[in-house]
């Protein structure tokens, strides 16, 4: 069964997952991207039809943001 929250197939069409490519491209700005994703999924969770999935996606991005922050200097 495909995991639409943590590793959707359509985000991994090559040898690198999209989130890792975005991180590489954005560098220090990556944490702003993660914050935006959390906000996006929380904002629209009531309107897309699968509220729980969007809440889980927001949680996934928040967990990733926390993990990234731990790795940042002065995190």
Secondary structure, 3 states (H helix, E strand, C coil): CCCCCCCCHHHCCCCCCHHHHHHHHHHHHHHHHHHHHHHHHHHHCCCCCCHHHHHHHHHHHHHHHHHHHHHCCCC
